Amino acid sequence: STADFDLVDGEHDGYRRLHAPVGHRRVVVFLKPDTWFIWDLLDSAAEHSADLAFHLQPECGTAPTANQGTLALCS
C-alpha cells in the first residue's frame, strides 16, 4: 500500500479437487482515488468454463469496453 495505490495478490486451491484441477489467482489494484483493476488468472491442463460474479450496489451498472473481457463500472 502506498499513497498512490493498493495491491493485493492471492490464490487458493479450492478448484484443485476437480477432475482436471484448476488454479485460481486474483490480483486487485486500486489506483487512488477511483480506479480499480481486477485480474483473475485460471490455470489448468484441461478446458473449463467459468462464471464470474461481482456483487455491486444496485445503482452501479456495467458497460463493455473496447478491450475484450473488460467492463467499466458506472454509477
C-alpha positions in Angstrom: 0.0 0.0 0.0 1.3 3.4 -0.9 -0.1 6.9 -1.2 -0.9 6.2 -4.9 -2.1 2.6 -5.0 -3.1 -0.5 -3.0 -2.3 -4.0 -4.3 -3.5 -7.5 -3.2 -2.3 -10.7 -4.9 -3.7 -14.0 -3.7 -4.6 -17.5 -4.8 -6.4 -20.5 -3.5 -6.6 -24.2 -4.2 -10.3 -24.9 -3.9 -10.6 -25.9 -7.5 -7.7 -28.4 -7.3 -10.2 -31.0 -6.3 -11.8 -31.1 -9.8 -11.1 -34.0 -12.2 -8.9 -31.6 -14.2 -7.5 -29.3 -11.4 -7.7 -25.6 -11.8 -5.5 -23.0 -10.0 -7.1 -19.6 -9.3 -5.2 -16.4 -8.7 -6.6 -12.9 -8.3 -4.8 -9.6 -8.4 -6.6 -6.5 -7.3 -5.1 -3.0 -7.7 -6.7 0.2 -6.5 -5.2 3.3 -8.2 -6.2 6.1 -5.9 -8.6 7.7 -5.8 -11.1 6.0 -8.1 -9.7 3.3 -10.4 -9.8 -0.5 -9.8 -8.2 -3.3 -11.8 -9.1 -6.9 -11.1 -7.3 -9.8 -12.8 -8.5 -13.4 -12.5 -6.0 -16.0 -13.7 -7.2 -19.6 -14.1 -4.6 -22.3 -14.8 -5.4 -25.8 -15.9 -4.2 -28.5 -18.3 -7.8 -29.0 -19.5 -10.5 -26.8 -20.9 -13.1 -25.5 -18.4 -16.0 -23.0 -18.5 -16.1 -20.3 -15.8 -18.7 -17.9 -14.4 -17.6 -14.8 -12.6 -20.0 -12.8 -10.4 -19.4 -9.5 -8.6 -21.8 -8.1 -6.0 -22.3 -4.4 -6.8 -24.5 -1.7 -5.3 -27.9 -1.5 -7.0 -27.2 1.9 -8.6 -23.9 0.6 -10.1 -24.1 -0.7 -13.6 -21.6 -2.0 -16.1 -20.6 -1.2 -19.7 -18.3 -3.1 -22.0 -15.1 -1.5 -23.0 -13.1 -1.8 -26.2 -10.8 -4.4 -24.6 -12.2 -8.0 -24.8 -13.0 -9.3 -21.3 -13.2 -6.0 -19.6 -16.0 -3.9 -18.1 -16.3 -0.4 -16.9 -18.4 0.2 -13.8 -20.8 3.1 -14.0 -22.7 4.8 -11.2 
